Amino acid sequence: MGSQVLVPFRGCEDSHRHLKLMGDLGQIVPMNYNPRDVNSIKTAVAKSNVVINLIGREYETRNYGFEEVNHQMAEQLAMISKEHGGIVRFIQVSALGASASSPSRLLRAKAAGEESVLKEFPEATIMRPATLIGTEDRILNRWAMYAKNWGFLPLFGGGSTKFQPVYVVDVAAAIVNSLKDDGTSMGKTYELGGPDIYTVHDLAEMMFETIREYPRYVNLPFPIAKVRI
């Protein structure tokens, strides 16, 4: 796979420092780039033979929408990688449930991104992870912070929504294993879920137990969640 990992980033310098400790000296190389600048992307992949696309966004902002981040940027990266000529493996990290017919705009954009990548790289491997959990995840940690600050956690629909969360380290291992195989994963799509299915209430109970707080909930109907969105 090569001995050096180039990590393009667009955040502040502090956002990647911890990554440099995860490899030998000089093995992890952070590189500032602009996802809207073609030349910046070309520079990022210039000396690579493997591309793993982790670009994605679960929520929209004033500057970045679902379509641009999850579809157009994936398409552009695939096109540049194809023009490169030396990329032997392309891994597109999408999302579980990605479908052109999904009622979710996010999942429709993810599906469009997959389609664009496969158009350029039919041999690309698509990874569709479920909700990720792990150190500094965006689910349990946010719930814990909310519960600590406000003393309760809002549950929409009584917390009946089901999840099949997957440990982020297991997803990373799946990506690495696909790169180490004999090519059997090329051109295939893998849906990555954890071993168990939980309701939001189940996960919230685990969270409260972990942070050693008495579980307090405020039940809210689903229509309020839609209004909030």
Secondary structure as GFF3:
##gff-version 3
##sequence-region A 1 229
A	DSSP	beta_strand	5	9	.	.	.	ID=ss1
A	DSSP	three_ten_helix	13	22	.	.	.	ID=ss2
A	DSSP	beta_strand	28	32	.	.	.	ID=ss3
A	DSSP	alpha_helix	38	45	.	.	.	ID=ss4
A	DSSP	beta_strand	50	53	.	.	.	ID=ss5
A	DSSP	alpha_helix	66	66	.	.	.	ID=ss6
A	DSSP	pi_helix	67	72	.	.	.	ID=ss7
A	DSSP	alpha_helix	73	84	.	.	.	ID=ss8
A	DSSP	beta_strand	89	93	.	.	.	ID=ss9
A	DSSP	alpha_helix	105	120	.	.	.	ID=ss10
A	DSSP	beta_strand	125	129	.	.	.	ID=ss11
A	DSSP	beta_strand	132	133	.	.	.	ID=ss12
A	DSSP	alpha_helix	140	150	.	.	.	ID=ss13
A	DSSP	beta_strand	153	156	.	.	.	ID=ss14
A	DSSP	three_ten_helix	157	159	.	.	.	ID=ss15
A	DSSP	beta_strand	162	163	.	.	.	ID=ss16
A	DSSP	beta_strand	166	167	.	.	.	ID=ss17
A	DSSP	alpha_helix	168	180	.	.	.	ID=ss18
A	DSSP	beta_strand	189	192	.	.	.	ID=ss19
A	DSSP	beta_strand	198	199	.	.	.	ID=ss20
A	DSSP	alpha_helix	200	211	.	.	.	ID=ss21
A	DSSP	beta_strand	217	220	.	.	.	ID=ss22
A	DSSP	alpha_helix	222	228	.	.	.	ID=ss23
###
